[in-house]
Structures are given as C-alpha cells and as structure tokens.
Amino acid sequence: MKALTGEQFAISFERPALDGAGTIRSSAIVTELAAALRELFLDGVESVEPHSENELPPMGAGLILVPWPNRIADGRWQLDGKPQQLDRTEPATGNATHGLLRNTAYRLRERTTDSVTLEATVFPQHGYPFRLDTSVQYVLDENGLTVIHELTNESSDAAPVAVGAHPYFRVGTVPVEQLVARVDASTRFEVDAVAIPTREVEVDGTGFDLRAGRTVGELDIDSGFGGVGIHDGRAVHSVTAPDGSATEVWGDENFRYVQFYTPRNFPRAGGPGQAVAIEPMTAPANAFNTGEGLRWLQPGETWRLQWGIRHRAS
C-alpha cells in the first residue's frame, strides 16, 4: 500500500561530534502531499512534531502556505475593482485558509542525500486568476535545515503572493509545556470572531509580549504578530528546554510576521496534548484585502526567499 501522503522524501546529513566521539546525524522527511515537513531530527534531537505518513498533517503541521498564509475573510477580495471569490476552505468561519497548495501533490525536481527540491503549480482557479510556478527546497547541513522557496509568475498580469509555513516545534523528549517560547515581535493583531484582524496593537505590558520568553504551559494563544525584529538580515524565534537547549526558527528579511499557536488538543499517538507552532509568514492574515505585507509579483518575475530551523545545544 502506498502512503496516504504520497512519496516520502528522506534526507540526511552527518558531521563529526564536537568532542570527536562518533558522528552526529540530522534527518528529515518531506511528503509528496503539500511538501509538508513530516519529521525532523537535528543533531539527533527531535525538533518538530512528527505525524504518520498515513494521516493528513494534523492541525496543518509542516504545511507550506502559498500564495497566502493564514486566512482571507470570507474568501473575498478585490482585483482591479472586480470581486474575487476563493473557495471557502475553513467551513467553521467561511474563510479561505492557508493558500492553494495544501492538498496538492508536489513533483520531484531534484534530490541528493542531504536535500530535496519539490515543485508545484498554482493554476488559475476560483478567485485567483493567475498561474504561479513554485518550488521548495529542503537542505540539511551543519547549520540545521534551510527551506528555500521560489515563486515565478507565469501570468500576463501582476499576481499577489505571500508565503508561510506551519511547523510545530519540540526540543527532543522535553514536554512541550516545559518549553519557554520566545517570539521577537512588538505588535499583535486583534481579531474578530472568525480570526480576521481588526487592528494592530503594541504588545508592551500585555500577556502577548513574548520577547523575553514565557513558559508554553502557561499560554493559550492563537495570534498573529507583527513588528518582527530583523537582526543581521534575519528574524529568529525559539523554544528552549530547561537545560538551555533550544529549537530556533529563523526567516530572512521577507518574514516580518509570525503566527503563534499553543493548542492543547494536538493529536499524538499517546493521546492529545499541548503543542507550540511558530509560523513564519511574509504577510499577516487577510493580506489580499489589506495589502499589508503583500507582494505583487510582476509577469515573469521570480521571488526567492528562505527560512530555516536549527538546534542550539545547552
């Protein structure tokens, strides 16, 4: 029987241990369905929430989000004054959520021992009259996992695009509730009853200020953040274990927004529990309507951007 999420692309990287005793191995598994990151071990430490090859990514775990992350209100937006209606893919709210490739089988472009490049096409469809050729490359090296996106507009008109990813993080076997989450963001988006932003506010002096770090077990948050700090060309967020070891997610200067989510019902083999997602995004929710963070890709133009995950030892 074939896996329900399609072909499983396993990659690995090995390097000598710093103390000279043996070899440290990193590995990842990416699925044909949605180019989702299904499993990741960095320096032998489990770094994301895994899921079975025979289940859809739980709560969007590991998905690539193109040509928009998060939600578009009621799936509606305007293009040159003409109403556009996307398929409403979030039945509970009536919104269009997480782009147009989450149920798409990606094609293999190139594969080596330590990298895999997958590609998929966004064809013109309800509410999105553009063609985008997209690819995502996963690369393991001594610095961890780097994820490189390329989007090319093959349409005759400029196309609105944004990119996001949906990883849930771990630091080995440490209970998620014990991790300290740090999100380098100075603002957050208040939302309405269907999770559409209504205004952007400062996090100073509120329970949403995660810049100094807060224990995940204390948090019940599902919020988009802006004002992401860019230092030396990168935004960096993290979860840290009590012993000081950490999983860090970084994005290049395109990733100026982040969604932070701490569900308490994440499905696992041993029963549901708390999880923590830190989702790098180039635009916040409802960007097709607000224009915030949205990029208009010109005909024939290619956009290249990257983010990644790394392990920091104690």
KELOLUM-917170 format. One record per residue (C-alpha): x, y, z. Coordinates in steps of 0.001 Angstrom, whole numbers, plus 524288, in hexadecimal, padded with zeros to 5 digits. Layout:
BEGIN
XYZ/...
% end
This chain:
BEGIN
800008000080000/804AE80D907FCB2/80549817B18078F/7F95F82079807FC/8022F82C778079E/8092F8276C7FB8A/8179C825407F9B7/8201C827A6805AA/82C9682F24802B3/836D182C1A80D08/843428342D80DC6/84EA0833AA81753/85B5783A4C81B0C/8667A8358C82393/8718983CB282A4D/87BDD8390B8346B/8782483B8284286/87EE38475284877/8855D83EB5852AA/88A71835BD847FD/8825A82A5A84D14/87A8A82518841C7/8718C82B9983817/865BC8345C839B6/85ADB8323F82FFB/84FCA83B1D82BAC/8445A8360B823B5/8376483A7781E31/82BC3834C781716/823B583CFC80D9E/81710837FB807B0/8127D838797F9A1/8059783DE87FEA1/8070484C8C80113/815F684B6D80216/8137F84A49810B7/81E91848B381A72/81A2F83C1A82121/82617839468297E/832978404F82D67/83DFD83C7183609/849088464E8375D/8559F8413B83D6D/84D9D835728417E/8437C83DD3848A3/8354883D3B8446E/8322584B3184076/8244A84B2883B09/817BD843FD83E3C/8177C837E183596/80BB58317882F88/808C9824D282875/80AA482356819E0/7FC9F81E618199C/7F5DF82A2C81F96/7F392837E881ADD/7FC6E841B9821A6/7F5A0843A682ED3/7F1B8851C28311C/7F9628554B824D9/806438501582A4B/811AD852A78212A/809B98586B81600/80EE28620C80BF7/8056886D7480A69/804F4873907FCC0/8006487D027F72D/7FBCB881DE80460/7FD3A87D6D81283/7F27D87DE081CA7/7E502882BF81884/7DDD488B4380ECA/7D0F58904781415/7C58C888FF80DF6/7CEDB8856F802DE/7CBC58928C7FC80/7D4A989D2B7F758/7D5158A74D7EC79/7DDB88A6F37E064/7DDAB8B3AB7D8B4/7D04A8B69F7DE48/7CABD8A9587DA9D/7C6308A0257E571/7CD668934B7E6A9/7C7F88877A7EDEA/7D15E87CFC7F289/7CC8886FC07F6FC/7C9158707C8056A/7D1FB8661380B24/7CF62868B98198D/7C11A864A681B22/7BFD2869368293F/7C2CF877548258B/7C033877FF816F8/7CE1487CBA814A8/7D7F68784980A8F/7E37A873048121F/7F1C886F8D81019/7F2F88717680184/7F093868C17F5CF/7FA9C85DCF7F6DF/7F77C8570F803B9/7F08E84BE77FC95/7F9B684B867F0E9/80365840E37ED3E/810AD8470D7EAC8/819BC841FF7E012/827C783E227E272/831768471C7DBAF/83E528431E7E1E3/8430983AA07ED07/8501E838527F398/853F8831CE80058/8523083E6480805/8482B845FE80009/83B88844C47F887/834EC84E827EF7B/8266884D297ECAF/81E0C8555C7E3AB/80FA7858217E1B3/80787861067D921/7FCAB869FD7DD97/7F36E86A2B7D1F4/7E90D874A47CFAD/7DD0D8712E7D7B2/7D1B4876A77DF6C/7D5BC883EE7E49E/7E3E9883047E022/7E54D885187D15C/7F4058832F7D0F1/7FDEA878927CE29/80972877347D776/8147E86D7E7D60B/8197E86AAF7E3B0/8243F862867E9A8/8290585F8F7F756/8367385A1B7FA77/839CE853D280782/848678537780A7B/84F4584D838164F/85D03851E9819FB/8653785504825E5/85C55860B1828D4/84FB7858E682919/844968591581F3C/84319863D781512/836878651080D30/8378F86CB18006F/82B92871357F8E8/82AB3875E67EAEA/81E4E87B6D7E4E6/81D8A87F857D6A2/811E6886AE7D0F9/80E918805E7C3F4/802BE889327C1FA/8014A895247B950/7FDB189DC97C4EA/803B68A07E7D239/7FFA78963D7DC46/7FE0E8981C7EB12/8064188E867F2E7/80A5488BA5800D6/8111787FEA806E8/8104D8790F813F3/8135D86C3D81AB4/80CB4864E1825CC/8169785D6982E2F/81415858F183C21/820618583684458/8268984F2484E3D/8337C84E418554B/8356083F9F855AA/82D06838A385FB9/82B448446D868A1/81CB58465286B51/817F9851BB8632C/811A3857F486F1B/81F40859B487516/824FD860EC86975/8270286F90869CA/8223F8761185D54/828608829885875/8222188A4F84D5D/82982896778491E/81DCF89EED845A2/8195D8AC2884AC5/80B378AC33845E3/7FFE98A2CC844B8/7F3688A28183CDB/7E67F8A3108440C/7DC5B89B0183CC5/7CDB9899A083B6E/7C57888D8B83E1C/7CA6F886B8831CB/7D8F0889AB83401/7DA0F8951A82A87/7E29E8A06F82F46/7DB968ACC883362/7E73F8B4C5837FB/7F5B78B3B483B45/7F9AC8B71C84933/806398B7D385117/809438AC21859C7/8105F8B4318641E/80B0A8B17387199/801F28A69086D24/801E6897C686E12/805068975D85F97/812AE89CD98615D/81AD8890AC85EF8/827B38977785C25/82DA58938286933/827A9885EF86899/81C3187F7386F70/819B0871598735B/810F686ABE86951/808B3863E4873A8/804008714187850/7FF628755D86ADA/7F2AD874168634A/7F5C487C3F8575B/7F22787BF384901/7F67C8893484432/7FD5C88FC6838F6/808A8898DD83C07/80F648A3E7834C2/81ABE8ACBA837DC/823BB8A110836A8/831C48A462839D1/83B5E8A2D782E9B/8496B8A1A883340/854A989F71829BF/84A7D89CB181F40/842FE8927E8270E/8375A8910D82FEE/83952886BE83A8E/82F6D88071843C8/83180874B284C9E/82D0E86AAF8568B/836C88676D86151/8376E85BBA86A76/83AA885CC58790A/848B58587087650/84AC1863B786CC7/84A1885BE386038/8410C861CE8561C/83A77860BA848F8/83B2186D6F84163/8337B8718683565/838F287C6882D0E/8349E883A8820F9/83B2E88CFC817B1/836EA89B368172A/82AAD8978780F82/824E0890D181B7D/8204A89C9482353/8142F8960C82914/811F4889EC8313D/8065D8821A83634/807C287C4A843D2/7FEB787127847D1/7FE59868A485406/7F32B85EDF8525D/7F0AB8557885D93/7EA5F84AF285530/7F543847D384B94/7F38C83978847B1/7FE9A8303584B4B/7FFC58217E84C01/7FF53821ED85AE2/7F39E82AED85B2B/7F13F83961858A0/7F967843B385F61/7FEE68514B85E24/80711855378526A/80DB2861BE84E3E/80DD88671284064/816378729583C46/812708757282E35/81B3287E7482634/8133B886B281CB2/816088915A812C9/808868974D814E8/7FE35896C181F8C/7F0638917881E71/7E753897D88147D/7F28F89DF980CE7/7EB3589CF17FFF7/7E1BF8A6F080584/7EAAB8AF9780D9B/7F6C38AEF6804F8/7FF708ADF1810F5/80BB48A61B80DF4/806218A22D800C9/80F6D8A1287F542/80AD28A3737E75C/8131A89AB77DED1/814B38A02B7D129/812FC897997C4FF/81EF588EEF7C391/824818935E7D0B3/82A18889727DA56/82A0388B747E90E/833F7883C37F10A/83361883627FFD2/8376B87A5680ACF/8357487678818E0/83AA386B768211D/83B81863C182DC4/8478986177835F8/84B0785AB3842B2/8525F861C984D5C/8593A8591785733/858E885C15865C0/
% end
